[in-house]
């Protein structure tokens, strides 16, 4: 079974700075990877699918890259609403799997 | 407006059963795969089960395989999760989620409900 590993677990960033989040799959998932944002008390929100395609309504400051086993979510110039937990998810095979998440907190 | 509303959660004893439902509206339900995802308080997301648009392809997490059954009633715009032999570790907030792609293979989840809480305890 595929294992999805996200790093770092917590990222402390000042507003206006950029952030780079990593997601690694234990075996290739091609480009079948999505990123989600979750704020406290809310359901997750789809940000990126197919590794690099922004979902509807997602600002351009969110970008995804990678394929195979190594993926990156980059957030340029963090705004107050961007401080949240971010999850990657592979959908190359059943069972679908989420990473453990990266919490982006205010520095 | 695209909307998913889950219900059926509650307090249940270990070993008992519970059925979750998800009512969908605002999109052509029969065209889309659907999923159940759960989250323990303070923890991460765990995909539980998914079902393709025509119910021809179904998957489960290893942790629930053999105990949970997902089903989809396109005539009622509803998704279900029958949970049997419940354990304390099944305690979580259960989300219903819509797959982003129509027909085809399952992918990512672009619409989520607010969730329904399941507590397994004696």
Interface residues (C-beta under 8 A of the other chain):
Chain A: X1 X32 X34 X36 X38 X43 X44 X45 X46 X49 X55 X56 X85 X87 X89 X91 X94 X95 X96 X97 X98 X99 X100 X101
Chain B: X35 X37 X44 X45 X46 X47 X50 X59 X60 X61 X62 X95 X100 X105 X106 X107 X108 X109 X110 X112 X113 X114 X115
